[in-house]
């Protein structure tokens, strides 16, 4: 069984992994990512709910991000944190429940 948690993967890659070849990165140059939507995939267990929650909160403060969607394992317990805070703290984030695991 293979599942992917995008929140974990994003933290594992540096921004330089997304820079096209031949473009400067780091102190010698600047770069930016041209994207306006974010998709966060959360499978059940291991703190993925908290990682996705914090990532979504940070992305909400980015004026370039116009849409955030969380694809969440339907096995997550909405009565427990951080899931029960999603509606109040992340009102503009679209949460889609699906059998991810």
DADAWO-V885571 format. One record per residue. N is the residue number from 1. PSI is psi in degrees with one decimal (999 if undefined). Layout:
N:PSI  N:PSI
This chain:
1:131.1  2:120.5  3:153.9  4:134.1  5:108.1  6:-36.0  7:-41.6  8:-42.5  9:-41.0  10:-36.6  11:-19.2  12:-22.1  13:141.1  14:162.9  15:-25.3  16:-20.5  17:-17.2  18:6.0  19:128.3  20:146.5  21:140.5  22:-5.4  23:141.3  24:150.8  25:146.0  26:-152.7  27:-28.4  28:-10.8  29:177.8  30:160.2  31:158.7  32:156.1  33:131.1  34:92.9  35:149.3  36:-7.1  37:147.1  38:138.2  39:123.9  40:123.9  41:126.2  42:119.6  43:169.9  44:136.8  45:159.5  46:16.4  47:7.7  48:-32.6  49:-42.9  50:-41.0  51:-46.8  52:-38.5  53:-50.0  54:-40.0  55:-44.4  56:-40.6  57:-42.4  58:-41.7  59:-29.9  60:-26.5  61:-2.1  62:115.0  63:-18.4  64:-20.0  65:117.2  66:-13.5  67:130.3  68:128.2  69:134.1  70:120.5  71:108.6  72:136.9  73:130.1  74:-5.4  75:-8.0  76:141.0  77:107.5  78:-13.0  79:-8.8  80:156.4  81:148.7  82:-2.9  83:-36.5  84:-13.0  85:-6.3  86:-47.5  87:-43.0  88:-42.2  89:-23.9  90:59.0  91:-26.7  92:5.1  93:129.4  94:117.4  95:123.2  96:123.6  97:136.2  98:157.9  99:87.0  100:-38.6  101:999
